[in-house]
């Protein structure tokens, strides 16, 4: 199994949809793929296979930590690309809602 669990929604409380600038202020760190719970169950293959898939967006996935779980909010295609390259970790920005 690549991920801890495949989810279909965001079970954590609304966090105000951080702007790109606010996400950029969260320092990236390594997260194990098998610790992540996805918030989507479908993927657009064009996004996964595109050579410039990170050109307009953040280079790092966005993860929300809530109640000890790590939810992959944005970056499913990056996570799958890492798994296909046989990597076990992903560089992500982790917003910790457990600190609130």
Biopython code that builds the backbone (N, CA, C, O; Angstrom):
import numpy as np
from Bio.PDB.StructureBuilder import StructureBuilder

atoms = [
    (1, "UNK", "N", (0.842, -1.186, 0.000)),
    (1, "UNK", "CA", (0.000, 0.000, 0.000)),
    (1, "UNK", "C", (0.882, 1.243, 0.000)),
    (1, "UNK", "O", (1.832, 1.343, 0.777)),
    (2, "UNK", "N", (0.563, 2.176, -0.867)),
    (2, "UNK", "CA", (1.360, 3.403, -0.970)),
    (2, "UNK", "C", (1.046, 4.349, 0.179)),
    (2, "UNK", "O", (1.951, 4.884, 0.820)),
    (3, "UNK", "N", (-0.261, 4.553, 0.440)),
    (3, "UNK", "CA", (-0.701, 5.497, 1.461)),
    (3, "UNK", "C", (-1.262, 4.743, 2.661)),
    (3, "UNK", "O", (-1.591, 3.561, 2.570)),
    (4, "UNK", "N", (-1.363, 5.438, 3.774)),
    (4, "UNK", "CA", (-1.964, 4.843, 4.968)),
    (4, "UNK", "C", (-3.424, 4.490, 4.692)),
    (4, "UNK", "O", (-3.919, 3.434, 5.086)),
    (5, "UNK", "N", (-4.102, 5.425, 3.993)),
    (5, "UNK", "CA", (-5.526, 5.216, 3.684)),
    (5, "UNK", "C", (-5.904, 6.135, 2.536)),
    (5, "UNK", "O", (-5.329, 7.212, 2.379)),
    (6, "UNK", "N", (-6.859, 5.715, 1.743)),
    (6, "UNK", "CA", (-7.385, 6.557, 0.664)),
    (6, "UNK", "C", (-8.703, 7.142, 1.148)),
    (6, "UNK", "O", (-9.666, 6.416, 1.398)),
    (7, "UNK", "N", (-8.732, 8.452, 1.275)),
    (7, "UNK", "CA", (-9.943, 9.142, 1.695)),
    (7, "UNK", "C", (-10.585, 9.843, 0.514)),
    (7, "UNK", "O", (-10.027, 9.887, -0.582)),
    (8, "UNK", "N", (-11.767, 10.391, 0.756)),
    (8, "UNK", "CA", (-12.492, 11.089, -0.313)),
    (8, "UNK", "C", (-12.934, 12.483, 0.107)),
    (8, "UNK", "O", (-13.659, 13.156, -0.626)),
    (9, "UNK", "N", (-12.501, 12.916, 1.278)),
    (9, "UNK", "CA", (-12.914, 14.242, 1.746)),
    (9, "UNK", "C", (-11.872, 14.775, 2.725)),
    (9, "UNK", "O", (-10.896, 14.103, 3.057)),
    (10, "UNK", "N", (-12.110, 15.990, 3.169)),
    (10, "UNK", "CA", (-11.245, 16.637, 4.155)),
    (10, "UNK", "C", (-11.957, 16.622, 5.508)),
    (10, "UNK", "O", (-12.812, 17.472, 5.757)),
    (11, "UNK", "N", (-11.623, 15.678, 6.380)),
    (11, "UNK", "CA", (-12.341, 15.553, 7.654)),
    (11, "UNK", "C", (-11.940, 16.572, 8.704)),
    (11, "UNK", "O", (-12.604, 16.691, 9.734)),
    (12, "UNK", "N", (-10.879, 17.298, 8.465)),
    (12, "UNK", "CA", (-10.393, 18.271, 9.433)),
    (12, "UNK", "C", (-11.168, 19.579, 9.298)),
    (12, "UNK", "O", (-11.788, 19.829, 8.264)),
    (13, "UNK", "N", (-11.137, 20.414, 10.336)),
    (13, "UNK", "CA", (-11.870, 21.686, 10.283)),
    (13, "UNK", "C", (-11.298, 22.629, 9.229)),
    (13, "UNK", "O", (-10.122, 22.549, 8.874)),
    (14, "UNK", "N", (-12.125, 23.496, 8.753)),
    (14, "UNK", "CA", (-11.715, 24.518, 7.780)),
    (14, "UNK", "C", (-10.571, 25.333, 8.368)),
    (14, "UNK", "O", (-10.641, 25.757, 9.522)),
    (15, "UNK", "N", (-9.534, 25.551, 7.596)),
    (15, "UNK", "CA", (-8.388, 26.310, 8.093)),
    (15, "UNK", "C", (-8.214, 27.633, 7.359)),
    (15, "UNK", "O", (-7.154, 28.253, 7.440)),
    (16, "UNK", "N", (-9.234, 28.062, 6.654)),
    (16, "UNK", "CA", (-9.205, 29.374, 6.027)),
    (16, "UNK", "C", (-8.544, 29.415, 4.674)),
    (16, "UNK", "O", (-8.204, 30.493, 4.186)),
    (17, "UNK", "N", (-8.349, 28.241, 4.040)),
    (17, "UNK", "CA", (-7.724, 28.186, 2.710)),
    (17, "UNK", "C", (-6.567, 29.174, 2.609)),
    (17, "UNK", "O", (-6.715, 30.287, 2.104)),
    (18, "UNK", "N", (-5.441, 28.747, 3.093)),
    (18, "UNK", "CA", (-4.256, 29.592, 3.089)),
    (18, "UNK", "C", (-3.910, 30.032, 1.674)),
    (18, "UNK", "O", (-4.092, 29.282, 0.715)),
    (19, "UNK", "N", (-3.416, 31.236, 1.559)),
    (19, "UNK", "CA", (-2.952, 31.742, 0.268)),
    (19, "UNK", "C", (-1.622, 31.073, -0.065)),
    (19, "UNK", "O", (-1.007, 30.438, 0.792)),
    (20, "UNK", "N", (-1.184, 31.217, -1.303)),
    (20, "UNK", "CA", (0.106, 30.662, -1.717)),
    (20, "UNK", "C", (1.234, 31.244, -0.867)),
    (20, "UNK", "O", (2.175, 30.533, -0.513)),
    (21, "UNK", "N", (1.145, 32.526, -0.541)),
    (21, "UNK", "CA", (2.161, 33.173, 0.284)),
    (21, "UNK", "C", (2.177, 32.590, 1.694)),
    (21, "UNK", "O", (3.245, 32.370, 2.266)),
    (22, "UNK", "N", (0.988, 32.338, 2.258)),
    (22, "UNK", "CA", (0.914, 31.756, 3.606)),
    (22, "UNK", "C", (1.444, 30.321, 3.621)),
    (22, "UNK", "O", (2.148, 29.932, 4.553)),
    (23, "UNK", "N", (1.107, 29.526, 2.587)),
    (23, "UNK", "CA", (1.649, 28.164, 2.505)),
    (23, "UNK", "C", (3.170, 28.231, 2.373)),
    (23, "UNK", "O", (3.878, 27.419, 2.969)),
    (24, "UNK", "N", (3.676, 29.185, 1.603)),
    (24, "UNK", "CA", (5.123, 29.298, 1.390)),
    (24, "UNK", "C", (5.867, 29.586, 2.688)),
    (24, "UNK", "O", (7.056, 29.286, 2.797)),
    (25, "UNK", "N", (5.186, 30.162, 3.669)),
    (25, "UNK", "CA", (5.802, 30.443, 4.965)),
    (25, "UNK", "C", (5.957, 29.180, 5.820)),
    (25, "UNK", "O", (6.683, 29.194, 6.814)),
    (26, "UNK", "N", (5.284, 28.095, 5.442)),
    (26, "UNK", "CA", (5.390, 26.826, 6.170)),
    (26, "UNK", "C", (6.597, 26.073, 5.599)),
    (26, "UNK", "O", (6.613, 25.725, 4.419)),
    (27, "UNK", "N", (7.585, 25.828, 6.423)),
    (27, "UNK", "CA", (8.813, 25.179, 5.945)),
    (27, "UNK", "C", (8.529, 23.741, 5.515)),
    (27, "UNK", "O", (7.838, 23.007, 6.222)),
    (28, "UNK", "N", (9.057, 23.339, 4.366)),
    (28, "UNK", "CA", (8.851, 21.957, 3.914)),
    (28, "UNK", "C", (9.661, 20.975, 4.759)),
    (28, "UNK", "O", (10.706, 21.311, 5.317)),
    (29, "UNK", "N", (9.142, 19.757, 4.830)),
    (29, "UNK", "CA", (9.845, 18.685, 5.529)),
    (29, "UNK", "C", (9.516, 17.366, 4.851)),
    (29, "UNK", "O", (8.605, 17.300, 4.026)),
    (30, "UNK", "N", (10.235, 16.342, 5.187)),
    (30, "UNK", "CA", (9.960, 15.034, 4.605)),
    (30, "UNK", "C", (8.826, 14.359, 5.368)),
    (30, "UNK", "O", (8.768, 14.394, 6.597)),
    (31, "UNK", "N", (7.920, 13.739, 4.596)),
    (31, "UNK", "CA", (6.802, 12.989, 5.165)),
    (31, "UNK", "C", (6.776, 11.627, 4.487)),
    (31, "UNK", "O", (6.885, 11.538, 3.264)),
    (32, "UNK", "N", (6.634, 10.587, 5.262)),
    (32, "UNK", "CA", (6.547, 9.242, 4.681)),
    (32, "UNK", "C", (5.202, 9.073, 3.971)),
    (32, "UNK", "O", (4.160, 9.462, 4.499)),
    (33, "UNK", "N", (5.234, 8.495, 2.781)),
    (33, "UNK", "CA", (4.001, 8.278, 2.024)),
    (33, "UNK", "C", (3.028, 7.384, 2.787)),
    (33, "UNK", "O", (1.815, 7.589, 2.725)),
    (34, "UNK", "N", (3.555, 6.394, 3.504)),
    (34, "UNK", "CA", (2.668, 5.455, 4.205)),
    (34, "UNK", "C", (2.054, 6.052, 5.476)),
    (34, "UNK", "O", (1.313, 5.366, 6.180)),
    (35, "UNK", "N", (2.352, 7.316, 5.775)),
    (35, "UNK", "CA", (1.708, 8.026, 6.885)),
    (35, "UNK", "C", (0.581, 8.932, 6.401)),
    (35, "UNK", "O", (-0.161, 9.487, 7.211)),
    (36, "UNK", "N", (0.447, 9.086, 5.072)),
    (36, "UNK", "CA", (-0.519, 10.025, 4.507)),
    (36, "UNK", "C", (-1.874, 9.394, 4.241)),
    (36, "UNK", "O", (-1.979, 8.247, 3.809)),
    (37, "UNK", "N", (-2.909, 10.181, 4.513)),
    (37, "UNK", "CA", (-4.283, 9.830, 4.151)),
    (37, "UNK", "C", (-4.673, 10.796, 3.041)),
    (37, "UNK", "O", (-4.586, 12.010, 3.221)),
    (38, "UNK", "N", (-5.096, 10.280, 1.909)),
    (38, "UNK", "CA", (-5.469, 11.165, 0.808)),
    (38, "UNK", "C", (-6.826, 11.804, 1.083)),
    (38, "UNK", "O", (-7.632, 11.267, 1.843)),
    (39, "UNK", "N", (-7.070, 12.946, 0.464)),
    (39, "UNK", "CA", (-8.378, 13.600, 0.583)),
    (39, "UNK", "C", (-9.138, 13.517, -0.731)),
    (39, "UNK", "O", (-10.236, 14.059, -0.856)),
    (40, "UNK", "N", (-8.551, 12.837, -1.712)),
    (40, "UNK", "CA", (-9.197, 12.584, -3.002)),
    (40, "UNK", "C", (-8.934, 11.133, -3.374)),
    (40, "UNK", "O", (-7.917, 10.556, -2.990)),
    (41, "UNK", "N", (-9.848, 10.560, -4.116)),
    (41, "UNK", "CA", (-9.649, 9.186, -4.555)),
    (41, "UNK", "C", (-9.392, 9.096, -6.052)),
    (41, "UNK", "O", (-9.178, 8.005, -6.580)),
    (42, "UNK", "N", (-9.411, 10.238, -6.743)),
    (42, "UNK", "CA", (-9.188, 10.235, -8.191)),
    (42, "UNK", "C", (-8.066, 11.204, -8.554)),
    (42, "UNK", "O", (-7.787, 12.164, -7.837)),
    (43, "UNK", "N", (-7.437, 10.919, -9.685)),
    (43, "UNK", "CA", (-6.295, 11.696, -10.135)),
    (43, "UNK", "C", (-6.424, 11.957, -11.628)),
    (43, "UNK", "O", (-6.875, 11.092, -12.378)),
    (44, "UNK", "N", (-6.035, 13.129, -12.050)),
    (44, "UNK", "CA", (-5.992, 13.479, -13.468)),
    (44, "UNK", "C", (-4.628, 13.044, -13.992)),
    (44, "UNK", "O", (-3.603, 13.605, -13.604)),
    (45, "UNK", "N", (-4.615, 12.042, -14.876)),
    (45, "UNK", "CA", (-3.350, 11.533, -15.389)),
    (45, "UNK", "C", (-2.544, 12.595, -16.128)),
    (45, "UNK", "O", (-1.314, 12.534, -16.139)),
    (46, "UNK", "N", (-3.208, 13.559, -16.740)),
    (46, "UNK", "CA", (-2.468, 14.631, -17.405)),
    (46, "UNK", "C", (-1.607, 15.393, -16.409)),
    (46, "UNK", "O", (-0.488, 15.790, -16.734)),
    (47, "UNK", "N", (-2.118, 15.602, -15.199)),
    (47, "UNK", "CA", (-1.327, 16.280, -14.162)),
    (47, "UNK", "C", (-0.153, 15.415, -13.717)),
    (47, "UNK", "O", (0.949, 15.917, -13.496)),
    (48, "UNK", "N", (-0.392, 14.127, -13.588)),
    (48, "UNK", "CA", (0.654, 13.218, -13.134)),
    (48, "UNK", "C", (1.798, 13.133, -14.138)),
    (48, "UNK", "O", (2.967, 13.130, -13.752)),
    (49, "UNK", "N", (1.469, 13.064, -15.405)),
    (49, "UNK", "CA", (2.469, 12.807, -16.427)),
    (49, "UNK", "C", (3.059, 14.052, -17.072)),
    (49, "UNK", "O", (4.013, 13.954, -17.844)),
    (50, "UNK", "N", (2.509, 15.214, -16.768)),
    (50, "UNK", "CA", (2.993, 16.454, -17.383)),
    (50, "UNK", "C", (4.419, 16.764, -16.935)),
    (50, "UNK", "O", (4.750, 16.667, -15.753)),
    (51, "UNK", "N", (5.249, 17.135, -17.896)),
    (51, "UNK", "CA", (6.641, 17.479, -17.593)),
    (51, "UNK", "C", (6.732, 18.708, -16.697)),
    (51, "UNK", "O", (7.616, 18.791, -15.845)),
    (52, "UNK", "N", (5.815, 19.671, -16.886)),
    (52, "UNK", "CA", (5.857, 20.932, -16.134)),
    (52, "UNK", "C", (4.759, 21.007, -15.073)),
    (52, "UNK", "O", (4.216, 22.080, -14.811)),
    (53, "UNK", "N", (4.440, 19.882, -14.475)),
    (53, "UNK", "CA", (3.294, 19.847, -13.565)),
    (53, "UNK", "C", (3.450, 20.749, -12.350)),
    (53, "UNK", "O", (2.448, 21.120, -11.739)),
    (54, "UNK", "N", (4.665, 21.112, -11.985)),
    (54, "UNK", "CA", (4.850, 21.990, -10.824)),
    (54, "UNK", "C", (5.208, 23.412, -11.228)),
    (54, "UNK", "O", (5.544, 24.226, -10.369)),
    (55, "UNK", "N", (5.143, 23.728, -12.515)),
    (55, "UNK", "CA", (5.591, 25.027, -13.003)),
    (55, "UNK", "C", (4.811, 26.189, -12.391)),
    (55, "UNK", "O", (5.409, 27.181, -11.976)),
    (56, "UNK", "N", (3.492, 26.077, -12.330)),
    (56, "UNK", "CA", (2.675, 27.189, -11.841)),
    (56, "UNK", "C", (2.297, 27.072, -10.369)),
    (56, "UNK", "O", (1.787, 28.034, -9.796)),
    (57, "UNK", "N", (2.530, 25.936, -9.751)),
    (57, "UNK", "CA", (2.116, 25.736, -8.370)),
    (57, "UNK", "C", (3.307, 25.611, -7.431)),
    (57, "UNK", "O", (4.457, 25.800, -7.827)),
    (58, "UNK", "N", (3.013, 25.298, -6.212)),
    (58, "UNK", "CA", (4.034, 25.083, -5.194)),
    (58, "UNK", "C", (4.807, 23.811, -5.543)),
    (58, "UNK", "O", (4.216, 22.826, -5.986)),
    (59, "UNK", "N", (6.093, 23.828, -5.349)),
    (59, "UNK", "CA", (6.903, 22.633, -5.598)),
    (59, "UNK", "C", (6.658, 21.550, -4.558)),
    (59, "UNK", "O", (7.010, 20.391, -4.775)),
    (60, "UNK", "N", (6.062, 21.916, -3.436)),
    (60, "UNK", "CA", (5.856, 20.973, -2.342)),
    (60, "UNK", "C", (4.373, 20.667, -2.163)),
    (60, "UNK", "O", (3.516, 21.527, -2.362)),
    (61, "UNK", "N", (4.094, 19.433, -1.786)),
    (61, "UNK", "CA", (2.716, 19.037, -1.475)),
    (61, "UNK", "C", (2.267, 19.764, -0.207)),
    (61, "UNK", "O", (3.087, 20.227, 0.585)),
    (62, "UNK", "N", (0.948, 19.853, -0.034)),
    (62, "UNK", "CA", (0.374, 20.468, 1.165)),
    (62, "UNK", "C", (-0.306, 19.385, 1.990)),
    (62, "UNK", "O", (-1.172, 18.659, 1.502)),
    (63, "UNK", "N", (0.103, 19.292, 3.246)),
    (63, "UNK", "CA", (-0.405, 18.276, 4.164)),
    (63, "UNK", "C", (-0.977, 18.991, 5.386)),
    (63, "UNK", "O", (-0.404, 19.971, 5.863)),
    (64, "UNK", "N", (-2.100, 18.502, 5.885)),
    (64, "UNK", "CA", (-2.704, 19.035, 7.104)),
    (64, "UNK", "C", (-2.664, 17.934, 8.160)),
    (64, "UNK", "O", (-3.178, 16.836, 7.950)),
    (65, "UNK", "N", (-2.042, 18.248, 9.303)),
    (65, "UNK", "CA", (-2.007, 17.300, 10.419)),
    (65, "UNK", "C", (-3.147, 17.641, 11.362)),
    (65, "UNK", "O", (-3.261, 18.771, 11.836)),
    (66, "UNK", "N", (-3.989, 16.648, 11.627)),
    (66, "UNK", "CA", (-5.134, 16.851, 12.513)),
    (66, "UNK", "C", (-5.438, 15.556, 13.239)),
    (66, "UNK", "O", (-5.569, 14.500, 12.619)),
    (67, "UNK", "N", (-5.548, 15.642, 14.556)),
    (67, "UNK", "CA", (-5.787, 14.479, 15.424)),
    (67, "UNK", "C", (-4.781, 13.363, 15.159)),
    (67, "UNK", "O", (-5.130, 12.183, 15.147)),
    (68, "UNK", "N", (-3.529, 13.758, 14.949)),
    (68, "UNK", "CA", (-2.465, 12.792, 14.753)),
    (68, "UNK", "C", (-2.393, 12.174, 13.365)),
    (68, "UNK", "O", (-1.485, 11.390, 13.089)),
    (69, "UNK", "N", (-3.323, 12.508, 12.497)),
    (69, "UNK", "CA", (-3.329, 11.987, 11.122)),
    (69, "UNK", "C", (-2.758, 13.032, 10.180)),
    (69, "UNK", "O", (-2.900, 14.232, 10.414)),
    (70, "UNK", "N", (-2.112, 12.578, 9.118)),
    (70, "UNK", "CA", (-1.527, 13.463, 8.114)),
    (70, "UNK", "C", (-2.353, 13.346, 6.839)),
    (70, "UNK", "O", (-2.336, 12.310, 6.174)),
    (71, "UNK", "N", (-3.079, 14.417, 6.501)),
    (71, "UNK", "CA", (-3.971, 14.426, 5.339)),
    (71, "UNK", "C", (-3.311, 15.164, 4.177)),
    (71, "UNK", "O", (-2.880, 16.308, 4.321)),
    (72, "UNK", "N", (-3.235, 14.502, 3.033)),
    (72, "UNK", "CA", (-2.653, 15.084, 1.826)),
    (72, "UNK", "C", (-3.707, 15.951, 1.159)),
    (72, "UNK", "O", (-4.548, 15.460, 0.406)),
    (73, "UNK", "N", (-3.651, 17.252, 1.446)),
    (73, "UNK", "CA", (-4.657, 18.181, 0.934)),
    (73, "UNK", "C", (-4.420, 18.513, -0.536)),
    (73, "UNK", "O", (-5.369, 18.583, -1.317)),
    (74, "UNK", "N", (-3.182, 18.714, -0.908)),
    (74, "UNK", "CA", (-2.849, 19.059, -2.293)),
    (74, "UNK", "C", (-1.512, 18.426, -2.627)),
    (74, "UNK", "O", (-0.570, 18.502, -1.838)),
    (75, "UNK", "N", (-1.424, 17.802, -3.798)),
    (75, "UNK", "CA", (-0.162, 17.196, -4.217)),
    (75, "UNK", "C", (-0.248, 15.706, -4.442)),
    (75, "UNK", "O", (0.767, 15.011, -4.392)),
    (76, "UNK", "N", (-1.456, 15.199, -4.690)),
    (76, "UNK", "CA", (-1.608, 13.763, -4.919)),
    (76, "UNK", "C", (-0.745, 13.301, -6.089)),
    (76, "UNK", "O", (-0.125, 12.240, -6.024)),
    (77, "UNK", "N", (-0.703, 14.095, -7.158)),
    (77, "UNK", "CA", (0.112, 13.683, -8.304)),
    (77, "UNK", "C", (1.599, 13.662, -7.950)),
    (77, "UNK", "O", (2.334, 12.815, -8.457)),
    (78, "UNK", "N", (2.055, 14.573, -7.094)),
    (78, "UNK", "CA", (3.457, 14.560, -6.666)),
    (78, "UNK", "C", (3.750, 13.314, -5.827)),
    (78, "UNK", "O", (4.798, 12.685, -5.974)),
    (79, "UNK", "N", (2.815, 12.970, -4.954)),
    (79, "UNK", "CA", (2.997, 11.793, -4.103)),
    (79, "UNK", "C", (3.045, 10.511, -4.937)),
    (79, "UNK", "O", (3.878, 9.637, -4.691)),
    (80, "UNK", "N", (2.165, 10.403, -5.908)),
    (80, "UNK", "CA", (2.180, 9.210, -6.752)),
    (80, "UNK", "C", (3.431, 9.152, -7.616)),
    (80, "UNK", "O", (3.987, 8.076, -7.839)),
    (81, "UNK", "N", (3.870, 10.295, -8.096)),
    (81, "UNK", "CA", (5.107, 10.319, -8.876)),
    (81, "UNK", "C", (6.271, 9.834, -8.006)),
    (81, "UNK", "O", (7.120, 9.083, -8.485)),
    (82, "UNK", "N", (6.320, 10.245, -6.756)),
    (82, "UNK", "CA", (7.369, 9.775, -5.846)),
    (82, "UNK", "C", (7.287, 8.265, -5.659)),
    (82, "UNK", "O", (8.308, 7.577, -5.671)),
    (83, "UNK", "N", (6.075, 7.754, -5.488)),
    (83, "UNK", "CA", (5.891, 6.315, -5.307)),
    (83, "UNK", "C", (6.323, 5.546, -6.553)),
    (83, "UNK", "O", (6.949, 4.492, -6.450)),
    (84, "UNK", "N", (5.987, 6.075, -7.729)),
    (84, "UNK", "CA", (6.384, 5.417, -8.975)),
    (84, "UNK", "C", (7.899, 5.407, -9.151)),
    (84, "UNK", "O", (8.444, 4.530, -9.821)),
    (85, "UNK", "N", (8.571, 6.375, -8.554)),
    (85, "UNK", "CA", (10.031, 6.430, -8.591)),
    (85, "UNK", "C", (10.641, 5.667, -7.416)),
    (85, "UNK", "O", (11.836, 5.776, -7.141)),
    (86, "UNK", "N", (9.808, 4.900, -6.735)),
    (86, "UNK", "CA", (10.180, 4.032, -5.615)),
    (86, "UNK", "C", (10.783, 4.788, -4.440)),
    (86, "UNK", "O", (11.662, 4.285, -3.740)),
    (87, "UNK", "N", (10.293, 6.002, -4.240)),
    (87, "UNK", "CA", (10.670, 6.771, -3.052)),
    (87, "UNK", "C", (9.622, 6.531, -1.978)),
    (87, "UNK", "O", (8.447, 6.322, -2.282)),
    (88, "UNK", "N", (10.042, 6.562, -0.737)),
    (88, "UNK", "CA", (9.111, 6.345, 0.369)),
    (88, "UNK", "C", (8.730, 7.631, 1.082)),
    (88, "UNK", "O", (7.883, 7.626, 1.975)),
    (89, "UNK", "N", (9.360, 8.740, 0.685)),
    (89, "UNK", "CA", (9.078, 10.029, 1.328)),
    (89, "UNK", "C", (8.732, 11.073, 0.283)),
    (89, "UNK", "O", (9.055, 10.944, -0.898)),
    (90, "UNK", "N", (8.069, 12.099, 0.756)),
    (90, "UNK", "CA", (7.650, 13.221, -0.067)),
    (90, "UNK", "C", (8.017, 14.492, 0.699)),
    (90, "UNK", "O", (7.856, 14.547, 1.918)),
    (91, "UNK", "N", (8.500, 15.493, 0.007)),
    (91, "UNK", "CA", (8.735, 16.790, 0.647)),
    (91, "UNK", "C", (7.410, 17.556, 0.627)),
    (91, "UNK", "O", (6.805, 17.746, -0.428)),
    (92, "UNK", "N", (6.980, 17.985, 1.788)),
    (92, "UNK", "CA", (5.667, 18.640, 1.897)),
    (92, "UNK", "C", (5.704, 19.753, 2.936)),
    (92, "UNK", "O", (6.529, 19.760, 3.850)),
    (93, "UNK", "N", (4.797, 20.675, 2.765)),
    (93, "UNK", "CA", (4.558, 21.705, 3.778)),
    (93, "UNK", "C", (3.447, 21.157, 4.669)),
    (93, "UNK", "O", (2.378, 20.802, 4.173)),
    (94, "UNK", "N", (3.684, 21.086, 5.963)),
    (94, "UNK", "CA", (2.725, 20.484, 6.886)),
    (94, "UNK", "C", (2.130, 21.559, 7.789)),
    (94, "UNK", "O", (2.828, 22.179, 8.592)),
    (95, "UNK", "N", (0.828, 21.763, 7.638)),
    (95, "UNK", "CA", (0.087, 22.687, 8.497)),
    (95, "UNK", "C", (-0.427, 21.874, 9.679)),
    (95, "UNK", "O", (-1.257, 20.982, 9.501)),
    (96, "UNK", "N", (0.054, 22.169, 10.880)),
    (96, "UNK", "CA", (-0.295, 21.385, 12.060)),
    (96, "UNK", "C", (-1.473, 22.021, 12.789)),
    (96, "UNK", "O", (-1.310, 23.002, 13.515)),
    (97, "UNK", "N", (-2.657, 21.455, 12.589)),
    (97, "UNK", "CA", (-3.853, 21.952, 13.282)),
    (97, "UNK", "C", (-3.961, 21.374, 14.692)),
    (97, "UNK", "O", (-4.816, 21.808, 15.463)),
    (98, "UNK", "N", (-3.118, 20.410, 15.045)),
    (98, "UNK", "CA", (-3.094, 19.864, 16.398)),
    (98, "UNK", "C", (-2.521, 20.873, 17.388)),
    (98, "UNK", "O", (-2.758, 20.760, 18.591)),
    (99, "UNK", "N", (-1.768, 21.863, 16.894)),
    (99, "UNK", "CA", (-1.177, 22.871, 17.772)),
    (99, "UNK", "C", (-2.223, 23.871, 18.281)),
    (99, "UNK", "O", (-1.998, 24.565, 19.272)),
    (100, "UNK", "N", (-3.373, 23.937, 17.589)),
    (100, "UNK", "CA", (-4.410, 24.914, 17.978)),
    (100, "UNK", "C", (-5.095, 24.540, 19.272)),
    (100, "UNK", "O", (-5.985, 25.257, 19.729)),
]
sb = StructureBuilder()
sb.init_structure("model")
sb.init_model(0)
sb.init_chain("A")
sb.init_seg("    ")
for serial, (resi, resn, name, xyz) in enumerate(atoms, 1):
    if name == "N":
        sb.init_residue(resn, " ", resi, " ")
    sb.init_atom(name, np.array(xyz, "f"), 0.0, 1.0, " ", f" {name:<3s}", serial, name[0])
structure = sb.get_structure()
